[in-house]
Amino acid sequence: MRTYEFKRLFLKAIQEHFPESRVEIQERRDTVLKARIEIDEETFIEIYFNALTGKKSYALISRADRVMGYDNYRFWHYHPPDRPGDHIPCEEPEIRGVLKEMKETIIG
C-alpha cells in the first residue's frame, strides 16, 4: 500500500469515528506517515505507517500508558484493553475497525 492510499483510508475513518478531534499528521518523503488523534488532555490515538517496510501500528494511549492497540512488529498482534501488555496473534485489521474499537473502548 502506498502512503497516499493509507492516508485516504485513515482520514475517512477519522471522519467517521472522531470527527470533532484534533488530528496532527506528519509525513516523510511519501514513505512514512505518523498521526495523532487527540481525544482529550490525557488521551490520544497514535498511528504509524511505513510504506517501505509495511510496518503499521495503532495505539490508544491514556495517561502515558497504552490502553490497547494493534501492530505488526514481527507478526500482527493485538494488545487488548484488559491486558495491554499481551500480544495476541491476529489478522491484519482494517483501520476503520480499529478506530471503531478504540472509540468503543473510550466510551466504555
Contacts in CASP RR format, 6 or more apart in sequence:
PFRMAT RR
TARGET T0000
AUTHOR 0000-0000-0000
METHOD contacts of the structure
MODEL  1
MRTYEFKRLFLKAIQEHFPESRVEIQERRDTVLKARIEIDEETFIEIYFN
ALTGKKSYALISRADRVMGYDNYRFWHYHPPDRPGDHIPCEEPEIRGVLK
EMKETIIG
1 51 0 8 1.000
1 54 0 8 1.000
2 30 0 8 1.000
2 51 0 8 1.000
3 27 0 8 1.000
3 30 0 8 1.000
3 31 0 8 1.000
3 32 0 8 1.000
3 33 0 8 1.000
3 49 0 8 1.000
3 51 0 8 1.000
4 30 0 8 1.000
6 33 0 8 1.000
6 49 0 8 1.000
6 51 0 8 1.000
6 95 0 8 1.000
7 25 0 8 1.000
7 27 0 8 1.000
7 33 0 8 1.000
9 94 0 8 1.000
9 95 0 8 1.000
9 96 0 8 1.000
10 33 0 8 1.000
10 35 0 8 1.000
10 47 0 8 1.000
10 49 0 8 1.000
10 95 0 8 1.000
12 96 0 8 1.000
13 95 0 8 1.000
13 96 0 8 1.000
13 97 0 8 1.000
13 98 0 8 1.000
13 99 0 8 1.000
14 21 0 8 1.000
14 23 0 8 1.000
14 37 0 8 1.000
14 99 0 8 1.000
16 96 0 8 1.000
16 99 0 8 1.000
16 100 0 8 1.000
17 96 0 8 1.000
17 99 0 8 1.000
17 100 0 8 1.000
17 102 0 8 1.000
17 103 0 8 1.000
18 37 0 8 1.000
18 39 0 8 1.000
18 45 0 8 1.000
18 99 0 8 1.000
18 103 0 8 1.000
21 37 0 8 1.000
21 38 0 8 1.000
21 39 0 8 1.000
22 37 0 8 1.000
22 38 0 8 1.000
23 35 0 8 1.000
23 36 0 8 1.000
23 37 0 8 1.000
23 38 0 8 1.000
24 35 0 8 1.000
24 36 0 8 1.000
24 38 0 8 1.000
25 33 0 8 1.000
25 34 0 8 1.000
25 35 0 8 1.000
26 32 0 8 1.000
26 33 0 8 1.000
26 34 0 8 1.000
26 35 0 8 1.000
27 33 0 8 1.000
27 34 0 8 1.000
30 51 0 8 1.000
31 50 0 8 1.000
31 51 0 8 1.000
31 52 0 8 1.000
32 48 0 8 1.000
32 49 0 8 1.000
32 50 0 8 1.000
32 51 0 8 1.000
33 47 0 8 1.000
33 48 0 8 1.000
33 49 0 8 1.000
34 46 0 8 1.000
34 47 0 8 1.000
34 48 0 8 1.000
34 49 0 8 1.000
35 46 0 8 1.000
35 47 0 8 1.000
35 48 0 8 1.000
36 44 0 8 1.000
36 45 0 8 1.000
36 46 0 8 1.000
36 47 0 8 1.000
37 44 0 8 1.000
37 45 0 8 1.000
37 47 0 8 1.000
38 44 0 8 1.000
39 45 0 8 1.000
39 106 0 8 1.000
42 62 0 8 1.000
42 63 0 8 1.000
43 60 0 8 1.000
43 61 0 8 1.000
43 62 0 8 1.000
43 63 0 8 1.000
43 67 0 8 1.000
43 106 0 8 1.000
44 61 0 8 1.000
45 58 0 8 1.000
45 59 0 8 1.000
45 60 0 8 1.000
45 61 0 8 1.000
45 99 0 8 1.000
45 102 0 8 1.000
46 57 0 8 1.000
46 58 0 8 1.000
46 59 0 8 1.000
46 61 0 8 1.000
47 57 0 8 1.000
47 58 0 8 1.000
47 95 0 8 1.000
48 55 0 8 1.000
48 56 0 8 1.000
48 57 0 8 1.000
49 55 0 8 1.000
49 56 0 8 1.000
50 56 0 8 1.000
54 72 0 8 1.000
55 71 0 8 1.000
55 72 0 8 1.000
55 73 0 8 1.000
56 70 0 8 1.000
56 71 0 8 1.000
56 72 0 8 1.000
56 92 0 8 1.000
57 69 0 8 1.000
57 70 0 8 1.000
57 71 0 8 1.000
57 72 0 8 1.000
57 73 0 8 1.000
58 69 0 8 1.000
58 70 0 8 1.000
58 71 0 8 1.000
58 93 0 8 1.000
58 95 0 8 1.000
58 98 0 8 1.000
58 99 0 8 1.000
58 102 0 8 1.000
59 66 0 8 1.000
59 68 0 8 1.000
59 69 0 8 1.000
59 71 0 8 1.000
59 79 0 8 1.000
60 66 0 8 1.000
60 67 0 8 1.000
60 68 0 8 1.000
60 69 0 8 1.000
60 102 0 8 1.000
60 105 0 8 1.000
60 106 0 8 1.000
61 67 0 8 1.000
65 84 0 8 1.000
66 79 0 8 1.000
66 84 0 8 1.000
66 85 0 8 1.000
67 81 0 8 1.000
67 84 0 8 1.000
67 105 0 8 1.000
68 78 0 8 1.000
68 79 0 8 1.000
68 80 0 8 1.000
68 81 0 8 1.000
68 84 0 8 1.000
68 101 0 8 1.000
68 102 0 8 1.000
68 105 0 8 1.000
69 78 0 8 1.000
69 79 0 8 1.000
69 84 0 8 1.000
69 98 0 8 1.000
69 102 0 8 1.000
70 76 0 8 1.000
70 77 0 8 1.000
70 78 0 8 1.000
70 79 0 8 1.000
70 90 0 8 1.000
70 93 0 8 1.000
70 98 0 8 1.000
71 77 0 8 1.000
71 79 0 8 1.000
72 92 0 8 1.000
75 89 0 8 1.000
76 89 0 8 1.000
76 90 0 8 1.000
76 91 0 8 1.000
76 92 0 8 1.000
76 93 0 8 1.000
77 87 0 8 1.000
77 88 0 8 1.000
77 89 0 8 1.000
77 90 0 8 1.000
78 87 0 8 1.000
78 88 0 8 1.000
78 89 0 8 1.000
78 90 0 8 1.000
78 93 0 8 1.000
79 85 0 8 1.000
79 86 0 8 1.000
79 87 0 8 1.000
79 88 0 8 1.000
80 86 0 8 1.000
80 88 0 8 1.000
81 105 0 8 1.000
END
